[in-house]
Amino acid sequence: MNTRSLSLSVAKTARKSDTKTSTPTSENLKTPQSASKQPRTPTHDASIKYVCSVCKNIEAVRTKLLDDNINKALEELDNRNSKVTEYLQNAVELTERTKVLEQSINGNLLSLKKLEESVKLLLKTPRKISEDPYPTHHTSSTGSALTTNPTKHIDAYEEDFLSEKLRTETCQYLENCRLFKDWKTRKVVQFGQPYHRGSNLDAPNEIPGPFKAIISQLHDKFSIPEEHRINSVVINKYSGSEARMPAHSDEFALIEPESSIYNLSLGDSCETIFTEKCTNNTVSTNVPDNSIYVASYKSQFFWSRHIPTPVLSSKSVRYSISFRCLNKATRNSTLIIGDSNTHNIRFFHENKRSELGRDITGKRIKAYTIDEINPQDAIGYRNIVIQVGLNNLKNKHATPSGSIDIDKTFNDWVNKLSEINQLCPRGKLFVSPILPTRIHALNDRAKQFNARIFSFKNPFWTCLGFNSFLDNEGLLDINFGRFYNAASGFRDRIHLGRMGISRLCLMLRDTILQANKGSPGTLPQRGSGLRTHRSYAQVVTLNGT
């Protein structure tokens, strides 16, 4: 009941009481001044008391209503204060998060700056291959000369190499040989596998007996492995004062990358000058009769050699005999730098059932983490395959907070590839994204790493793709993994099994042969994923899994 209704009720009650009692009218109240005062009756007192009590009730009601409104206002004010306090706390937390995010952004900007420098280093114009068959300068993919030389000009040198009997037989054969052909300022003949030095040279001949004996001695003396067995002999004959050898290096594609070149000198002595291509520093070596020096094939990319004019007196004769290991398959010579997933890959000379085929020869090098990659190992190879990075994403490489710095890991990876590209400007670089596994957390990190690979535009890379290795959940398909051995109870959710290794070999073979204009093989029908520019991380995202 509000104040107005209460007042109306009181007024009605008062009127009722006035009608019951003889309420004096205005005329009755007008009495002469001389008239005496009339006494108050009990009815008047009751009415006054009633009116007073009603007024008190009205005041009490008003006070109560005012208190209720004040309490409600105070409660609302408290609620607003609590919300303001909550907003302030959120603002403080947001400020702290902003500071952490700012620090992270600054770190990422620093990493991006380093990455940008690496990109600029890689994307500079590579050198053009010189038309000169004997290039005197070896430049990197950045267009500038290499600043470091990881090789020696020669690895071994020995005098009086042949026995007197074998030396005499060899010299007699050379003096009676009628197969020499004129080649610029000297005469040349070749035996065994052809070393294509000129179109006017005859087809290769069978290696004569004296040189077979020399090859046998070389194999015993220098412990030459079977896969590097010498099968090519080139003989240069210098006679007269006009004979000379211009600056050159043996960067011939058919030479086995890990083999060495053996140069035997018979006849008059001469001086051979080796020039370091990155600095033009020279090393002079005297080459007397019946001496031999050994130089690695890798050194040919960093050193050139020449014989100054005049080489000999007008009546002197000197024979320079070079022994090499040539193989047609080295046109596709391949170095695989990889982790344990590439451990069971075999080349044809190691296993006749190799799924890489007889057209690809090469070598595997273990590198379980990115820092174990040695760019110098790639020197001399036509194709370099990089399959490293999964182990860097495992928990043992995480920070104390449990996170992996993907940007730093990727930056280290790019720097290694940049070094390889500098040392091997003619080599083709095949980049393998991180293979999928059956571990969700590891796959998530791999997706982030692979996303950076495929967003990193580089014309010197050929990227593989592993979409066909995935199941419907975006994990490594159980058909390609090595997961469970019932006999031993062994569980492996990371490594490839026999079928996975087979598929990886087929991918590598087809991609390498396609890049080198060979005849690609045939992959199973389950999607090739070859040379794709979409990582399996992107495919999984698009499929919504």
C-alpha positions as CSV (number, residue, x, y, z in Angstrom):
1,M,0.0,0.0,0.0
2,N,1.4,3.4,-1.1
3,T,1.2,6.7,0.8
4,R,-1.7,8.1,-1.2
5,S,-4.0,5.1,-0.7
6,L,-3.2,5.2,3.0
7,S,-4.1,8.9,3.3
8,L,-7.5,8.3,1.5
9,S,-8.3,5.5,3.9
10,V,-7.5,7.8,6.9
11,A,-9.7,10.5,5.5
12,K,-12.7,8.2,5.0
13,T,-12.3,6.9,8.5
14,A,-12.3,10.5,9.9
15,R,-15.4,11.4,8.0
16,K,-17.3,8.4,9.4
17,S,-16.3,9.3,12.9
18,D,-17.5,13.0,12.3
19,T,-20.9,11.8,11.2
20,K,-21.4,9.7,14.3
21,T,-20.5,12.6,16.6
22,S,-22.1,15.9,16.3
23,T,-19.2,17.8,14.7
24,P,-19.7,21.5,15.2
25,T,-20.2,23.5,12.1
26,S,-18.7,26.8,11.3
27,E,-21.9,28.5,12.4
28,N,-21.9,26.7,15.7
29,L,-18.3,27.6,16.3
30,K,-19.1,31.2,15.9
31,T,-19.9,32.1,19.5
32,P,-20.1,35.5,21.0
33,Q,-17.0,36.7,22.7
34,S,-18.8,36.9,25.8
35,A,-19.8,33.2,25.7
36,S,-17.8,30.8,27.8
37,K,-15.5,28.0,26.3
38,Q,-17.1,24.6,25.9
39,P,-15.2,21.6,27.4
40,R,-13.4,19.0,25.0
41,T,-15.2,15.7,24.6
42,P,-13.5,12.1,24.5
43,T,-14.5,11.8,20.9
44,H,-12.2,14.6,19.9
45,D,-9.3,13.2,21.7
46,A,-9.8,9.8,20.0
47,S,-9.8,11.3,16.6
48,I,-6.7,13.3,17.2
49,K,-4.9,10.2,18.5
50,Y,-6.1,8.2,15.5
51,V,-4.8,10.8,13.1
52,C,-1.4,10.9,14.8
53,S,-1.1,7.2,14.7
54,V,-2.0,7.2,11.0
55,C,0.7,9.9,10.3
56,K,3.2,7.8,12.2
57,N,2.4,4.8,10.1
58,I,2.7,6.9,7.0
59,E,6.1,8.1,8.1
60,A,7.2,4.6,8.9
61,V,6.1,3.4,5.5
62,R,7.9,6.2,3.8
63,T,11.1,5.5,5.9
64,K,10.9,1.8,5.0
65,L,10.5,2.5,1.3
66,L,13.4,4.9,1.4
67,D,15.6,2.4,3.1
68,D,14.7,-0.3,0.6
69,N,15.6,2.0,-2.3
70,I,18.8,3.0,-0.6
71,N,19.7,-0.7,-0.1
72,K,18.9,-1.6,-3.7
73,A,21.0,1.4,-4.8
74,L,23.9,0.2,-2.6
75,E,23.6,-3.4,-3.9
76,E,23.7,-2.1,-7.5
77,L,26.7,0.0,-6.7
78,D,28.5,-3.0,-5.1
79,N,27.7,-5.0,-8.2
80,R,29.1,-2.2,-10.4
81,N,32.2,-2.0,-8.2
82,S,32.8,-5.7,-8.5
83,K,32.5,-5.5,-12.3
84,V,34.9,-2.6,-12.4
85,T,37.4,-4.5,-10.2
86,E,37.0,-7.5,-12.6
87,Y,37.6,-5.3,-15.6
88,L,40.7,-3.8,-13.9
89,Q,42.1,-7.3,-13.3
90,N,41.4,-8.3,-16.9
91,A,43.1,-5.1,-18.0
92,V,46.2,-5.9,-15.9
93,E,46.3,-9.5,-17.3
94,L,45.9,-8.2,-20.8
95,T,48.7,-5.8,-20.2
96,E,51.0,-8.6,-19.0
97,R,50.0,-10.7,-22.0
98,T,50.7,-7.8,-24.3
99,K,54.2,-7.5,-22.9
100,V,54.8,-11.2,-23.4
101,L,53.4,-11.1,-26.9
102,E,55.5,-8.0,-27.7
103,Q,58.7,-9.9,-26.5
104,S,57.7,-12.9,-28.7
105,I,57.0,-10.6,-31.7
106,N,60.5,-9.0,-31.2
107,G,62.1,-12.4,-31.1
108,N,60.2,-13.5,-34.2
109,L,61.1,-10.3,-36.0
110,L,64.8,-11.0,-35.2
111,S,64.4,-14.6,-36.6
112,L,62.6,-13.3,-39.7
113,K,65.4,-10.8,-40.2
114,K,68.0,-13.6,-40.1
115,L,65.8,-15.7,-42.4
116,E,65.5,-12.8,-44.8
117,E,69.2,-12.6,-45.0
118,S,69.4,-16.3,-45.8
119,V,66.7,-15.9,-48.4
120,K,68.6,-13.0,-50.1
121,L,71.8,-15.1,-50.0
122,L,70.0,-18.0,-51.7
123,L,68.0,-16.0,-54.3
124,K,70.9,-14.1,-55.7
125,T,71.6,-14.9,-59.3
126,P,73.7,-18.1,-59.6
127,R,76.7,-18.2,-61.9
128,K,76.3,-19.3,-65.4
129,I,78.3,-22.5,-66.3
130,S,81.3,-21.4,-68.3
131,E,81.6,-22.6,-71.8
132,D,85.3,-23.0,-71.3
133,P,86.0,-26.7,-70.7
134,Y,88.6,-25.7,-68.2
135,P,87.0,-23.0,-66.1
136,T,89.5,-21.1,-63.9
137,H,87.0,-19.7,-61.4
138,H,84.6,-21.6,-59.3
139,T,81.8,-19.4,-58.0
140,S,78.9,-20.2,-55.6
141,S,75.2,-19.8,-56.2
142,T,75.4,-16.3,-54.7
143,G,77.4,-15.1,-57.7
144,S,80.6,-14.5,-55.6
145,A,83.7,-16.6,-55.3
146,L,83.7,-19.1,-52.4
147,T,85.6,-17.8,-49.4
148,T,86.6,-21.1,-47.9
149,N,88.2,-24.2,-49.4
150,P,87.6,-27.5,-47.6
151,T,90.0,-29.6,-49.7
152,K,93.7,-30.0,-50.4
153,H,95.2,-29.6,-53.8
154,I,96.6,-33.1,-53.6
155,D,96.1,-35.9,-51.0
156,A,99.2,-37.9,-51.7
157,Y,102.5,-37.7,-53.6
158,E,105.1,-40.4,-54.2
159,E,108.3,-40.7,-56.3
160,D,109.7,-43.8,-57.9
161,F,106.3,-45.3,-57.9
162,L,106.7,-48.1,-60.6
163,S,109.3,-50.8,-60.5
164,E,112.0,-50.5,-63.1
165,K,110.6,-53.4,-65.0
166,L,107.1,-52.1,-65.1
167,R,108.3,-48.6,-66.0
168,T,110.4,-49.9,-68.9
169,E,107.5,-52.0,-70.3
170,T,105.1,-49.0,-70.0
171,C,107.5,-46.6,-71.7
172,Q,108.2,-49.1,-74.6
173,Y,104.4,-49.5,-75.1
174,L,104.0,-45.7,-75.2
175,E,106.8,-45.2,-77.7
176,N,105.4,-47.8,-80.1
177,C,101.8,-46.7,-79.7
178,R,100.2,-45.3,-82.9
179,L,96.8,-44.4,-81.4
180,F,97.6,-40.9,-80.3
181,K,95.5,-38.1,-81.8
182,D,96.4,-34.4,-82.0
183,W,94.5,-32.4,-79.4
184,K,95.4,-28.7,-79.3
185,T,99.0,-28.5,-78.1
186,R,99.5,-32.1,-77.3
187,K,98.6,-35.7,-78.3
188,V,96.0,-37.8,-76.5
189,V,94.8,-41.4,-76.3
190,Q,92.3,-43.0,-74.0
191,F,91.6,-46.5,-73.0
192,G,88.7,-48.1,-71.1
193,Q,85.6,-46.1,-70.3
194,P,85.6,-43.0,-72.5
195,Y,86.6,-39.7,-70.9
196,H,85.0,-37.3,-73.5
197,R,87.7,-34.8,-74.1
198,G,87.0,-34.2,-77.8
199,S,85.1,-35.4,-80.8
200,N,88.2,-36.3,-82.8
201,L,89.2,-39.1,-80.3
202,D,88.6,-42.6,-81.3
203,A,86.2,-44.9,-79.5
204,P,87.7,-46.3,-76.2
205,N,90.0,-49.3,-76.5
206,E,90.6,-52.1,-74.1
207,I,93.1,-51.2,-71.4
208,P,96.5,-52.6,-72.4
209,G,98.5,-55.0,-70.2
210,P,101.1,-52.5,-68.7
211,F,98.3,-50.2,-67.5
212,K,96.3,-53.1,-66.1
213,A,99.4,-53.8,-64.0
214,I,99.6,-50.2,-62.9
215,I,95.9,-50.2,-62.0
216,S,96.4,-53.3,-59.9
217,Q,99.3,-51.6,-58.1
218,L,97.2,-48.5,-57.5
219,H,94.4,-50.6,-55.9
220,D,96.8,-52.3,-53.6
221,K,98.8,-49.2,-52.7
222,F,95.8,-46.9,-52.0
223,S,93.2,-49.5,-50.9
224,I,90.7,-48.4,-53.5
225,P,87.3,-49.9,-52.8
226,E,85.5,-52.0,-55.4
227,E,82.9,-49.4,-56.2
228,H,85.7,-47.0,-57.1
229,R,87.7,-49.4,-59.2
230,I,89.7,-47.6,-62.0
231,N,88.3,-48.2,-65.4
232,S,89.5,-45.2,-67.5
233,V,93.0,-44.3,-68.6
234,V,93.8,-41.0,-70.5
235,I,97.4,-40.4,-71.7
236,N,98.6,-36.9,-72.7
237,K,101.9,-36.8,-74.7
238,Y,103.9,-33.6,-74.5
239,S,106.8,-33.2,-76.9
240,G,108.7,-30.0,-77.9
241,S,108.7,-26.6,-76.4
242,E,105.2,-25.7,-77.6
243,A,103.5,-28.4,-75.6
244,R,101.5,-27.1,-72.7
245,M,98.5,-27.7,-70.5
246,P,96.1,-24.8,-69.9
247,A,94.4,-24.2,-66.5
248,H,91.7,-26.8,-66.0
249,S,90.0,-29.0,-63.4
250,D,88.3,-32.4,-63.8
251,E,84.7,-31.6,-63.0
252,F,83.5,-34.3,-65.3
253,A,80.0,-35.6,-64.4
254,L,80.8,-39.3,-64.9
255,I,83.6,-39.4,-62.3
256,E,82.6,-41.2,-59.1
257,P,82.0,-38.4,-56.5
258,E,84.0,-40.2,-53.7
259,S,86.8,-41.4,-55.9
260,S,90.2,-40.0,-56.6
261,I,92.2,-39.1,-59.7
262,Y,95.7,-40.6,-60.0
263,N,98.3,-38.8,-62.2
264,L,101.4,-40.7,-63.1
265,S,104.3,-38.9,-64.9
266,L,106.8,-40.6,-67.1
267,G,109.7,-39.0,-69.1
268,D,111.0,-35.5,-68.6
269,S,110.1,-33.6,-65.4
270,C,107.9,-30.5,-65.3
271,E,106.4,-28.1,-62.9
272,T,102.6,-28.2,-62.2
273,I,100.9,-25.2,-60.7
274,F,97.7,-25.6,-58.6
275,T,95.6,-22.5,-58.2
276,E,93.0,-22.1,-55.4
277,K,89.9,-20.8,-57.1
278,C,88.5,-18.8,-54.3
279,T,91.7,-16.9,-53.5
280,N,93.9,-17.3,-56.6
281,N,96.7,-18.5,-54.3
282,T,99.0,-20.9,-56.1
283,V,101.0,-24.0,-55.0
284,S,103.8,-25.2,-57.3
285,T,104.7,-28.9,-57.4
286,N,107.6,-30.4,-59.2
287,V,106.6,-33.6,-61.1
288,P,109.7,-35.7,-61.9
289,D,109.9,-39.0,-63.9
290,N,108.0,-42.0,-62.3
291,S,106.2,-39.8,-59.8
292,I,102.5,-39.9,-58.9
293,Y,100.2,-37.6,-57.1
294,V,96.6,-38.2,-56.0
295,A,93.8,-35.6,-55.9
296,S,90.2,-36.2,-54.8
297,Y,87.4,-35.6,-57.2
298,K,85.9,-33.1,-54.7
299,S,89.1,-31.0,-54.9
300,Q,88.4,-30.4,-58.6
301,F,85.7,-27.9,-57.6
302,F,88.1,-25.8,-55.6
303,W,91.5,-26.1,-57.4
304,S,92.6,-25.8,-61.0
305,R,96.0,-26.8,-62.4
306,H,98.1,-26.0,-65.4
307,I,101.6,-26.5,-66.8
308,P,103.3,-23.3,-67.8
309,T,105.0,-22.8,-71.2
310,P,107.6,-24.0,-72.1
311,V,107.1,-27.4,-70.5
312,L,110.0,-29.2,-72.1
313,S,113.1,-28.8,-74.2
314,S,112.7,-29.1,-78.0
315,K,113.7,-32.8,-78.0
316,S,112.2,-34.0,-74.7
317,V,109.0,-36.1,-74.3
318,R,106.8,-36.5,-71.3
319,Y,103.7,-38.7,-70.7
320,S,101.0,-37.7,-68.2
321,I,98.8,-40.7,-67.4
322,S,95.5,-40.1,-65.6
323,F,93.6,-43.0,-64.0
324,R,89.9,-42.4,-63.1
325,C,86.8,-44.3,-62.1
326,L,83.9,-43.4,-64.5
327,N,80.3,-44.6,-64.3
328,K,77.4,-43.6,-66.4
329,A,75.1,-43.8,-63.4
330,T,77.0,-40.9,-61.8
331,R,75.1,-38.6,-64.0
332,N,72.5,-39.2,-61.3
333,S,74.9,-39.5,-58.4
334,T,72.9,-38.9,-55.3
335,L,73.8,-38.2,-51.7
336,I,71.1,-38.9,-49.1
337,I,71.6,-37.0,-45.9
338,G,68.9,-38.4,-43.6
339,D,67.8,-39.7,-40.2
340,S,66.9,-43.3,-39.3
341,N,64.1,-43.4,-41.9
342,T,66.7,-43.4,-44.7
343,H,69.0,-45.9,-42.9
344,N,67.7,-48.9,-44.8
345,I,67.8,-47.4,-48.3
346,R,70.3,-49.3,-50.5
347,F,71.9,-48.3,-53.8
348,F,72.4,-50.7,-56.6
349,H,76.1,-51.4,-56.0
350,E,75.1,-52.3,-52.4
351,N,72.0,-54.4,-53.2
352,K,71.0,-55.6,-56.7
353,R,67.4,-55.4,-55.5
354,S,67.6,-51.7,-54.8
355,E,64.4,-49.9,-55.6
356,L,66.4,-46.9,-56.5
357,G,67.4,-48.8,-59.6
358,R,70.7,-49.2,-61.5
359,D,70.5,-45.6,-62.9
360,I,71.1,-44.0,-59.6
361,T,74.3,-44.4,-57.7
362,G,75.4,-42.7,-54.5
363,K,75.8,-42.7,-50.8
364,R,73.9,-42.3,-47.5
365,I,75.1,-40.2,-44.6
366,K,73.4,-40.3,-41.2
367,A,72.4,-37.0,-39.8
368,Y,69.9,-37.4,-37.0
369,T,69.5,-33.7,-36.3
370,I,70.0,-30.6,-38.3
371,D,73.3,-29.6,-36.6
372,E,74.8,-32.9,-37.7
373,I,74.5,-32.0,-41.4
374,N,77.9,-31.4,-42.9
375,P,77.6,-29.4,-46.1
376,Q,81.0,-30.5,-47.3
377,D,79.8,-34.1,-47.7
378,A,77.6,-32.9,-50.6
379,I,80.6,-31.7,-52.8
380,G,80.7,-33.5,-56.1
381,Y,77.2,-35.0,-56.1
382,R,74.7,-34.2,-58.8
383,N,71.7,-34.7,-56.5
384,I,71.5,-34.0,-52.7
385,V,68.5,-35.2,-50.8
386,I,67.8,-33.7,-47.3
387,Q,65.6,-35.8,-45.0
388,V,66.4,-34.3,-41.6
389,G,64.4,-32.5,-38.9
390,L,62.0,-34.9,-37.2
391,N,64.3,-35.5,-34.2
392,N,64.7,-31.7,-33.7
393,L,60.9,-31.6,-32.9
394,K,60.9,-34.2,-30.2
395,N,60.4,-33.3,-26.6
396,K,64.0,-33.7,-25.6
397,H,64.8,-30.6,-27.7
398,A,62.0,-28.6,-26.1
399,T,62.5,-25.6,-23.8
400,P,61.8,-25.9,-20.0
401,S,58.2,-24.7,-20.7
402,G,57.8,-27.7,-23.1
403,S,57.7,-25.7,-26.4
404,I,59.7,-26.1,-29.5
405,D,61.1,-23.0,-31.3
406,I,60.0,-23.8,-34.8
407,D,61.3,-20.6,-36.3
408,K,64.8,-21.1,-34.9
409,T,64.8,-24.8,-36.0
410,F,63.7,-23.8,-39.5
411,N,66.3,-21.0,-39.7
412,D,69.1,-23.5,-38.8
413,W,67.8,-25.8,-41.5
414,V,67.8,-23.1,-44.1
415,N,71.3,-22.1,-43.2
416,K,72.5,-25.6,-43.7
417,L,70.9,-25.7,-47.2
418,S,72.4,-22.4,-48.0
419,E,75.9,-23.7,-47.3
420,I,75.2,-26.8,-49.4
421,N,74.0,-24.5,-52.2
422,Q,77.2,-22.5,-52.0
423,L,79.5,-25.5,-52.1
424,C,77.5,-27.3,-54.8
425,P,76.2,-24.7,-57.2
426,R,75.7,-27.3,-60.0
427,G,74.0,-29.8,-57.7
428,K,70.3,-30.3,-57.5
429,L,68.8,-30.0,-54.0
430,F,65.8,-32.2,-53.1
431,V,64.1,-31.1,-49.9
432,S,62.0,-33.6,-48.1
433,P,59.4,-32.4,-45.6
434,I,59.2,-34.1,-42.3
435,L,57.5,-37.4,-42.6
436,P,54.2,-38.0,-40.7
437,T,54.1,-40.2,-37.7
438,R,51.4,-41.8,-35.5
439,I,52.0,-39.3,-32.7
440,H,49.6,-36.3,-32.8
441,A,51.8,-33.8,-30.9
442,L,54.8,-34.6,-33.1
443,N,52.6,-34.3,-36.2
444,D,51.4,-30.9,-35.1
445,R,55.0,-29.6,-34.9
446,A,55.8,-31.3,-38.2
447,K,52.9,-29.5,-39.9
448,Q,54.2,-26.1,-38.6
449,F,57.7,-26.9,-39.9
450,N,56.5,-28.2,-43.2
451,A,54.3,-25.1,-43.7
452,R,57.4,-23.0,-43.5
453,I,59.1,-25.2,-46.1
454,F,56.4,-24.8,-48.6
455,S,55.9,-21.1,-48.0
456,F,59.7,-20.6,-48.5
457,K,59.9,-19.9,-52.2
458,N,63.3,-21.1,-53.5
459,P,64.1,-21.9,-57.2
460,F,67.0,-24.1,-56.3
461,W,64.8,-26.6,-54.3
462,T,62.7,-29.5,-55.5
463,C,60.2,-30.5,-52.8
464,L,58.8,-33.9,-52.2
465,G,55.3,-34.5,-50.9
466,F,54.0,-37.2,-48.5
467,N,50.3,-36.9,-48.9
468,S,50.0,-40.5,-49.9
469,F,51.6,-41.7,-46.6
470,L,48.5,-40.4,-44.6
471,D,45.5,-42.1,-43.4
472,N,42.0,-40.5,-43.0
473,E,43.1,-39.1,-39.6
474,G,46.1,-37.3,-41.0
475,L,48.5,-39.8,-39.3
476,L,51.1,-42.2,-40.9
477,D,49.2,-45.0,-42.6
478,I,49.6,-48.3,-40.8
479,N,50.5,-49.9,-44.1
480,F,53.7,-47.8,-44.3
481,G,54.8,-47.8,-40.6
482,R,56.7,-50.2,-38.4
483,F,54.4,-50.1,-35.4
484,Y,53.9,-53.4,-33.6
485,N,55.8,-56.7,-33.3
486,A,53.6,-59.3,-31.6
487,A,56.6,-61.5,-30.7
488,S,58.6,-58.8,-28.9
489,G,55.9,-56.5,-28.0
490,F,57.8,-53.6,-29.7
491,R,55.9,-50.5,-30.6
492,D,57.2,-48.0,-33.1
493,R,55.0,-45.1,-34.1
494,I,57.6,-43.0,-35.9
495,H,59.7,-45.1,-38.3
496,L,58.8,-46.4,-41.8
497,G,58.3,-50.1,-42.3
498,R,59.3,-52.2,-45.3
499,M,56.4,-50.8,-47.5
500,G,57.1,-47.2,-46.4
501,I,60.8,-47.5,-47.3
502,S,59.9,-49.0,-50.6
503,R,57.5,-46.1,-51.4
504,L,60.0,-43.5,-50.3
505,C,62.6,-45.1,-52.6
506,L,60.2,-45.0,-55.5
507,M,59.4,-41.3,-54.8
508,L,63.1,-40.4,-54.7
509,R,63.9,-42.4,-57.9
510,D,61.1,-40.8,-59.9
511,T,61.7,-37.3,-58.7
512,I,65.5,-37.5,-59.4
513,L,65.1,-39.0,-62.8
514,Q,62.4,-36.5,-63.8
515,A,64.6,-33.6,-62.6
516,N,67.6,-35.0,-64.6
517,K,65.4,-35.8,-67.6
518,G,65.7,-39.5,-67.1
519,S,63.0,-42.1,-67.6
520,P,60.8,-42.1,-64.5
521,G,59.6,-45.3,-63.0
522,T,56.0,-46.1,-62.1
523,L,54.5,-45.6,-58.7
524,P,51.6,-47.5,-57.2
525,Q,48.1,-46.1,-57.8
526,R,47.6,-44.7,-54.4
527,G,48.6,-41.1,-55.3
528,S,52.2,-40.3,-56.0
529,G,52.6,-37.0,-54.1
530,L,55.7,-36.3,-56.2
531,R,57.2,-32.9,-56.3
532,T,54.1,-31.3,-54.9
533,H,54.1,-27.9,-53.4
534,R,51.5,-28.8,-50.8
535,S,52.7,-30.3,-47.6
536,Y,50.6,-33.1,-45.9
537,A,50.0,-30.5,-43.2
538,Q,48.1,-28.4,-45.7
539,V,46.1,-31.3,-47.1
540,V,45.1,-32.4,-43.6
541,T,43.9,-28.8,-42.8
542,L,41.9,-28.7,-46.0
543,N,40.2,-32.0,-45.3
544,G,39.2,-30.7,-41.9
545,T,40.8,-33.5,-40.0
